[in-house]
């Protein structure tokens, strides 16, 4: 082996050794960073654990209670926020139970608009041949999100941070035990979900003003779900079905939506 060849081999060996040392140093630094950030040597494992922790953390809500509650109390001194929160959470639980069991009788004392909303969702699930499940439900917090005064009506929006195990499966049986067995056979699993729901409470002060403006105070048809833009209407302009008039001077929970 010539002197030149020996020099090249030595340089290559030095580069390999140096590269290996650099790789080991980088790996050691990565492990140090991973341990400091995630408590594990593997960044991938640390990221996975962080994602799991975030998935289990309750969603934040738009907490505007301190701003809007004094306005609400000035306008409606007789209104109890605690009672509205309790009614909202009960109706939310009732709505999800009605969707899960596909039974509208689990939604008592609901407004016509909310009743129609849930009925349409159940009918959509039935068309798809599925059932939705909301197990181990927990409401972490409920706050005022918005308070709007419009011509003829007021709208109070509450927002709740909600946790539950959510899943869907083929609706093959009405017997819970058989549904559970079928779910295991299908290899399906429920996922813990952290989400938010908004609930719109409406107080109609002057139906003539709301009707003239044609705004969001309108209800929906209980049969076809089409918007009924005139509060005074007794029948749906699309399908002709009878429509219940909106209650005047009464707070009514008209809509629940996931956000």
N, C-alpha and C positions, 0 to 999 in steps of 0.2 A: 504494500500500500504506500503510495507516494505521500510526500509531506502535505501537498495540497488537498488530497483526498482525506487525509487524517484530520486536517483543519476543518473541512466541511462537516465531517462526521461529528467532530467535537462541538461545532456550532449547532448542528441539528439536535444533538443530545442536550446541549444547554437550553435550547429553545423549548424542547419537550419538557424538560424538568421545570423550566420557568413557567411554561403554560400550565402544567399540572399544578404547580404551586399556586398560580393565579386562580385556577378553577377552585382549588381547595379553599383559598382565601375568600373568594366570592361566595362559595357555599356557606362558609362559616359566618360571613356577614349577613347573608340572607336568613340563616337560622336565627341569628341574634335579633334581627329586625322582626322576624316572624314571632319569636318568643315574646319580644317586648310589646308587639301590637296585638297578637292573638293568643298568646300563651301556649303555642305549639311550634315545633320545628318546621312544619310544613305550611307554606303560605296558602297552598290550595286548600288544605284542611282548615286553616284559619279562616279563609274566606267563606268556606262552606258553613262553618260554625257561626260566623257573623251573620250570614244570610238567614240561618235558622233562628238566631236570636232576634233579628229584625222582624222575621215573620211572626214571632210570638209577642212582639211588643205592641201594645194597643196603639191605634191610630190617634193622632192628635185631632182635636176638634176646634172649630172656629169659635173660641170662647169670647163672645161679645156681650155676655150677660151684664157685666159692669156698666157697659155703655147704654144698652137698650132697656134694661130692667127699669131704671128710673123713668124713662119715657113711657113705658108700658103702664107703670103704676100711676103716673099722672093722668093718662088717658082712661085707664080702667082700674081704679083703686080697689074694686071688688075682686079682681083676678088674683088667684094664688098660683105663683109659678110652680110651687111644689106639686100642686094638684095637676097642672098641665103636664109637668114632666112625668108624673106617675101615670097619667092617662096615656101619654105618648108612648112610654115604654111598654105599657100593657097592650096597646093596640099594635105596636111593632111585633111583640112576641106573638100576639094572636094572628097577625098577618102571616108570619113565617110558619106558624103551626098549621094554619089553614092551607097554605101552599104545600107543606110537607104531606099532610094527610088528605089533601084535596077535599077539604070539608069546610064549606063557608059558614057552617053553624058555629065554628070556633072563632068567628069574628063578630061578636055581638055588639050592638050599639055603635056600629061603624056608620059613617056617612055614606050616602048613596054613591058618591064619587069614589071613595076608598073601596067600598064593596065591589064596585064595577071593576076597579083596577085589579083587585085580587082575583075576581072571577075570570077575567081575561087571561091572567097569568096561568091559572089552573087549566083553563081550556087549551092554552098553548102547550103546556106540558103533556096534556092528554093526547093532543094531536101528534106530538113527537114520541109518545109512548114511554115517557120517563117520569120518574119521581125525583124531587129535590129533597135533600135532607139538611137540617140545621140542628146538629146535636151539640150538647154541652154549651149552650148559648149563655153568654155573659155580657151585660151592658156595663161598660166601665165608667162612662161619664156622659152626661147630657147637659148641653149649654144652649143658650140663645145664640143663633147664628145671624139672624136678620130680623128687623122689624120695619115694615114698610107701611106708610099711610098713603093710600090712594084715594081718588075721588069715589066715595061711596063704600069703601071697605078698607079693612086693615088686615095685613098678613104677617103673622108671627112664625118664624122658621126656627125649629129646634134641631140641633145636630147631636147625634149619639155615636160614641165609639163602641163598636160591637165586635165580639169575638164568638166564633162558633166553628164546629167541624162541619164543613160543607162537602156534599157529594151528590152524585146523581146515579141512578141505576134504572134498568129496564123495569117497568111496572108490570111484573108478571103475576103478582099476588097481592091481595089485600090483607093477608095474614102476616103480621110482623116477623114471626119466627121464620116463615118461608122466605120472606124478603131478605132476611139476614143471611140465610143459607145460600140463596141465589147470588147475593152480593159476593160471598166468599168464593163461589164457583167461578164467577166472572172475573175474579182477580182484581176487583175494584177496591179502592181505598179512599177514605174521606180525608180531606186536607184541612188542617187548622187554618182558619181565615180571620184576618184582622181587617175590618172595614168600617165604613161610616154610613149612617143613614140620616137623611133629612126629612123632617115632618112639618108640613105646612098647615098651620092653623089659620082659619079665616073668620073674620067678623064682618058681616055685611051690614052696613049702616043705612045705606040708601040704594035700594035696588034700581031705581030709575037712573041714577048717575052711573052705576056700574053697567047697566044694560046699554046706556047711551055710549059709553066708552068701549064696550065690548072687550074688556081685558080678561086677565086670567081668572077672574071670579067665576067664569062659566064652568058648568059641570060637564060630564061626559055622559053619553047615552048608555044606560045599563045593558042594552042589547047589542049594539054594534060598536060601542066605544067611541063614536064620532063626537067631536066637541059640540056642545050646545051653547052657542055664543050669546043667546039672549036669556037672561034670568027669568023673564016672564013666560018663556015658552013652556007649554005643557006637553008638547010632542017633539020628537026628534025630526029635524028637517030632512034627514037622510033616509031613515027606515020607517018613520012614523010611529015608533014605540012611545009609550007614555013616559014622561020624565018628571021626577019629583022636583018641586021647586026648592031653591036654595033657602035655608033658614035665615031669616032676617034677625039681626041683633042677637045672635047666638054664636059663640065660638065653635067651630066645627073643623075637625081634622080631615082635610080633603085629599091629601096626597102624602105618600111615603115613598121615597126613592133612595136607592143606594148611590153613594157618591165617592 
